[in-house]
Amino acid sequence: MLTEQARNRVTGAVFLIAIAAVGVPMLFDGAGIQPVRLPPVEVEAIDVSALQDVEPPPDIAPTLVARDALLEEIDAEGYRRDTGARHGEPTLADASAPPLGGPAEGWAVQMASFAQEAKAQELRDTLRADGYDAMLSNVKRDARKFTRVAVGPLLARADADKLKDELAGRYATLGLGEPRVVRFGH
């Protein structure tokens, strides 16, 4: 084991050797490598007449207005303030509610609602494996988040009622409660 003094001497010696390895060759190098002089580059004039035919950028004011309107409709986590559904996901509403509007509207059968998304995904995967068109819809109610599992969409309320009865009979043993017909919007 080296003493403190011996360690300092070894460190100093290594430093001096490193300086010598860099400095001694510089002493015997002479003038070194001569720099290469490049000829000046001639710059050609640019014809800007072709740029005059370029269209100006589109007016982004309507986009900004739409963005501001969307920010008024959703909260910081992306949930719609009016329905509680996450923006961009299917909206499910009580069957007695007025039509939701939007490009896709119809009916669905809600199987269950879970506080844990993993359980909802498991049920959705089971329904899909059995041939049903199952989906998830996230919703926030009173600052609590839920993931709903539904089958659909269906165009006719009568078809949704038949599907509800079929699902109630087939999945009664899972203890999910009674499925319910809901309005679907997207």
C-alpha positions in Angstrom: 0.0 0.0 0.0 1.4 3.4 -1.0 1.7 6.2 1.5 0.1 9.6 0.7 3.5 11.0 -0.2 4.4 8.1 -2.5 1.0 8.4 -4.2 1.6 12.1 -4.9 5.1 11.4 -6.3 3.7 8.8 -8.7 0.9 11.0 -9.8 3.3 13.9 -10.5 5.7 11.6 -12.4 2.8 10.4 -14.6 1.8 14.0 -15.3 5.3 15.0 -16.2 5.7 12.1 -18.6 2.4 12.9 -20.3 3.5 16.6 -20.8 6.8 15.4 -22.2 5.1 13.0 -24.6 3.1 15.9 -26.0 5.6 18.7 -25.8 8.9 17.1 -26.9 7.7 16.2 -30.4 6.5 19.8 -30.8 10.0 21.1 -30.2 11.4 19.0 -33.1 8.5 19.4 -35.5 9.8 22.6 -37.0 7.2 24.7 -38.9 4.7 21.8 -38.8 2.2 21.2 -41.6 1.7 24.2 -43.8 -1.9 25.4 -44.2 -3.5 24.9 -47.6 -4.9 28.0 -49.3 -8.1 27.4 -51.2 -9.2 29.7 -54.0 -12.2 31.9 -53.3 -15.6 30.5 -54.2 -17.6 32.4 -56.8 -21.3 32.8 -55.8 -23.8 32.8 -58.5 -26.9 35.1 -58.4 -30.1 33.3 -57.5 -33.1 33.8 -59.8 -36.0 34.6 -57.4 -38.6 35.0 -60.1 -39.5 31.3 -59.8 -40.3 31.9 -56.1 -43.0 34.5 -56.9 -45.3 31.8 -58.1 -45.3 30.0 -54.7 -48.6 30.2 -52.8 -48.6 31.8 -49.4 -49.1 29.4 -46.4 -52.7 28.7 -45.6 -54.5 30.8 -43.0 -54.2 29.0 -39.7 -56.8 31.2 -37.9 -59.6 28.6 -38.3 -57.4 25.9 -37.0 -56.5 28.0 -33.9 -60.2 28.7 -33.3 -61.0 25.0 -33.5 -58.2 24.2 -31.1 -59.5 26.8 -28.6 -63.0 25.4 -28.9 -61.7 21.9 -28.3 -59.7 23.0 -25.2 -63.0 24.4 -23.8 -64.7 21.1 -24.3 -62.1 18.8 -22.7 -60.2 18.8 -19.4 -56.5 18.5 -18.9 -56.6 14.7 -19.2 -58.6 14.7 -22.4 -62.1 13.9 -21.0 -65.1 15.7 -22.4 -66.7 18.1 -19.9 -70.2 17.4 -21.1 -70.2 13.6 -21.3 -67.2 12.6 -19.2 -66.0 10.3 -22.1 -62.4 10.6 -23.2 -62.2 12.6 -26.4 -61.8 10.5 -29.5 -63.2 7.4 -27.9 -66.8 6.0 -28.2 -69.4 7.8 -26.1 -71.9 5.7 -24.3 -75.0 7.3 -22.8 -78.2 6.1 -21.1 -80.7 4.8 -23.6 -83.3 7.4 -22.5 -80.8 10.2 -23.3 -81.3 12.3 -26.5 -79.2 11.2 -29.5 -75.6 12.0 -29.1 -75.0 13.4 -32.6 -71.8 13.0 -34.5 -70.8 11.0 -37.6 -71.5 7.6 -36.0 -74.5 7.1 -33.9 -76.4 4.0 -32.8 -76.8 1.6 -30.0 -74.6 -0.7 -27.9 -74.9 -3.1 -25.0 -72.8 -2.1 -22.0 -71.6 -5.3 -20.2 -69.8 -3.7 -17.2 -67.8 -0.8 -15.9 -64.5 -1.2 -14.1 -62.3 1.0 -12.0 -59.3 -1.1 -13.2 -58.7 -0.9 -16.9 -56.9 -4.3 -16.9 -60.2 -6.1 -15.8 -62.1 -4.2 -18.6 -59.5 -5.3 -21.2 -59.8 -8.9 -20.0 -63.6 -8.9 -20.4 -63.3 -7.2 -23.8 -60.8 -9.9 -25.0 -63.1 -12.6 -23.8 -66.1 -11.1 -25.7 -63.9 -10.7 -28.8 -62.7 -14.3 -28.5 -66.4 -15.4 -28.5 -67.0 -13.4 -31.7 -68.6 -10.2 -30.4 -67.5 -6.7 -31.5 -66.5 -5.5 -28.0 -64.9 -2.1 -27.3 -63.7 0.0 -24.4 -64.9 3.5 -23.4 -63.1 5.5 -20.7 -65.2 7.9 -18.7 -64.6 10.2 -15.7 -67.3 10.8 -13.2 -66.7 13.0 -10.1 -62.9 12.8 -10.7 -63.0 9.0 -10.7 -62.1 7.1 -13.9 -63.9 4.1 -15.2 -63.4 1.8 -18.2 -66.7 0.6 -19.7 -67.0 -2.6 -21.8 -69.6 -2.5 -24.5 -70.6 -4.6 -27.5 -71.7 -2.8 -30.7 -72.4 -0.5 -32.3 -75.8 -1.5 -33.7 -78.0 0.6 -35.9 -81.4 -0.5 -34.5 -82.6 -0.4 -30.9 -84.4 -3.8 -31.5 -81.1 -5.4 -32.4 -79.5 -4.0 -29.3 -82.3 -5.4 -27.1 -81.9 -8.9 -28.6 -78.2 -8.8 -28.1 -78.6 -7.7 -24.5 -80.8 -10.7 -23.8 -78.3 -13.0 -25.6 -75.3 -11.6 -23.6 -77.2 -11.7 -20.3 -77.9 -15.4 -20.8 -74.4 -16.3 -22.0 -72.4 -14.4 -19.4 -74.7 -14.7 -16.4 -72.1 -16.8 -14.5 -69.5 -14.0 -14.6 -71.3 -12.0 -12.0 -71.2 -8.8 -14.0 -74.8 -7.8 -13.3 -77.4 -7.2 -16.0 -76.2 -5.8 -19.3 -77.9 -2.6 -20.4 -78.7 -1.0 -23.8 -77.0 2.4 -24.2 -76.7 5.0 -26.9 -73.5 4.9 -28.9 -71.9 8.0 -30.4 -68.5 8.6 -31.9 
